[in-house]
Structure formats: structure tokens, C-alpha cells
Amino acid sequence: MSARALSLALALLLAPVAACADDGAEPDAAQVSASFEEAYAQTDLGKEDSGGCSGVVVPDRSGFGKRVALTFDDGPNAVTTPRVLDVLAEHGVKATFFINGSRVTGPAERAVLARIVAEGHILANHSQSHLDLKNASAAKLASEVGKTDAVLRDAGVTPRFFRFPFGSASCSGMSYVKGLGYTVVGWHIDSADWCFATTGGASCPARTFRYVPDAYRSDLLGYVMSQLRAKDGGVILFHDIHASTAAALDGILSALEDAGYAFVQVDDAVYLPRLNGATPPPARFVGAACEADHDCNFSSAVSSGICHRFTPTDGTPAEEIGFCSLPCEGTCPDRVGASPTFCTTLDGGATGRCVAKSAAVNESCEAIEGTAPAVVARFIGTSSAAAATATACVPR
Ligand SMILES: [Zn+2]
């Protein structure tokens, strides 16, 4: 028997224990760690258009504009899930709960499901007993999906979203689940709360999950925030079966709010268009026309694209128009194929905003509605950039 077959056999042997555990204890820490490390590698390598057969990769890879979709897996738990729901309610945040049907063992769990639905969260399918389904037989897969599908329908919802346990899927399994009408949801960010939970929330040991940097080994909040900064938002994975997650959630949501993040659900077709079968907006950059921030689906190292709205003041009929911009100090990023950019101020010196320089590609600003070329000074802010001027496309 190969090592792979042996570990699979062990996983299957141990899986029923997982199904029965109602205190959040992990039955086989080594297998859980290996599965999550494999999942981490997939999310990190995932390309924008390579949803393919991975149960981890979300087809949308950018353009989140500081939007976060919270997801909670492996519940319901009659003790910890209500604590999570309490915190979400205090913050007015809606999330998605991927449940395991085997956890619904009595009236207490059914009451938790009813509360999830009543409070506006999405109830979704995470299989019956949390097996690694990558190598499951067709019959086993059908039973694992179907039993929890029935649990969800009993709770009064039409299931729409499915997440493979550990994000572990095969191509045939993926097409089977999609054939049932499900949208398969992976994640961009693993909070590693399952790893912190192994020490009651104190730390995530390197031997359990090696992808948490040493600086964040004892800092779940810091790790979550660092991941979100790197990816500008996205779908994030938590587990509502851990008391340590429920205890940390209020601090995490407060930090997200303070940092300017907003919350969406996994069915949001504006910020997760590909996941929801919608066509993403064309890629835009500084100087492109826009109506709202989410039209400006690009970011710099420190901030997301924003739509600068203005009303021309030179006698043109007053109409609300706008172009894409970025907050800046000193410098702005350039992009091949787009006009060169310049950091100036559009509000009398209070803040910096990236604008397009007058260039052939924007027909000397004529292609950017409401603007005209003007010589403007660089906004330096706290940067070390030198004073400079440029001819840029600014509101007339
Ligand atoms: Zn899970």
C-alpha cells in the first residue's frame, strides 16, 4: 500500500470520528494540517481564470476593493455558532455558513440553522461528514452531497453554494456538484483559526501550519489583517465550531471596520462576478471613466482604485461624471497601454490623487470626459519625492 493510499485509508477510518465530534476537536491533526497546507498552496498559486478542478480557487482573483466575504465552516455547533451569530449581529455583518449535515443531530442544531436563515446569512453545503472527497466513489460523493442538501431544504433554503472539505476536489467530483446546480466556493484567505484553535487560540504552531509567518504565530488578528492587505479583500475562511474563533471575532470585525473594509456575501456579483457567473467589468486604470469605486478594479501596493466624481465648472451642463484614481503621496503606478500617471491634488492640497498625464493615448485629455490639460504640481505628502509639475488631465 502506497503512503498516499495508507493516509487515505487512515483518513477514511478516522472520518466517522470527525462526524461524531461535537466539541470541535480535530480527530486527525496530521491529516488536517496536510490538507490545509495543500489548500494554501493552491490558493496562493491560483490564476485568475483557473477555477478548473480545484475546490479551493475562487475564479475572481482581484478587484475586491476592500470587500470581504466571511465564511464559516464545519458547523453548526449549538454552543459556539450562536456566539458567532451574536457578534455578526452586533456588527450588522452577513456571512455564509457551510455546514456538515452530520452535525445536525437534534433540535438545538436545527434551531441554530433556523437562526442563521432568519438573520439573513447564507446557509450552504459542506458535505455530510467532512471526508476528503477527492478520491471518493461516485456513490459516496452523491450521498455526502445529497444528505446535507436534504438537511438544508428541511431548514427552508434552496441550497446554492457548496464547499469541498479541505477544498479537496477532483474534476469528476467538481462537475458532479456543479451538475446539481451548485456553485463551488473556495477561499482566498485561510484565517488559520483551526490551527490557533489547537492551542485554545493562543498560537498556531509551525508544525501544524507552516504558512503562518513567525511574526504572527501568536497573533490571529495580525495574520488575518496581513493576508487581507496583501489581497485587498476576498473570501476568507473561518470555522464557527471553535470557541477561540468566536472569542476573537469581535476584535477581527472591529479591526476590519477601522481599516475601511466592507462586508459582502459570496453571492455578490459585483465583487465576485466570475464566481456568480457574471461578466467582470473590463480592466480599468487611472483616467478611465467610472460611476462607482467598484468600476476601478485595480490597486496599488497600499490602496484600491477609487472613482473620482466631479462636476465640470466651465459652463458645460452640470452632470455627474468621474474618472478612476488612486490615493497617492509623491508617486503613482504606471501601466503598460495606459496613459502615464501623476500624483497631484484635486481638493486644494488636502489629499493626493493619481491622474492621467496628457498623452496621445488619451488624445491630450479629450478622451477623459470633463477634463482638460493643465500644468499641476506634484502632491508630495509625507513622501520623499521631489517637487515637480506635469501637464495632466484634471477636471475642467
Ligand atoms: Zn471544513
Residues whose N, C-alpha, C, O or C-beta is under 5 A from the ligand:
A	BS01	ZN	D73 D74 P165 F166
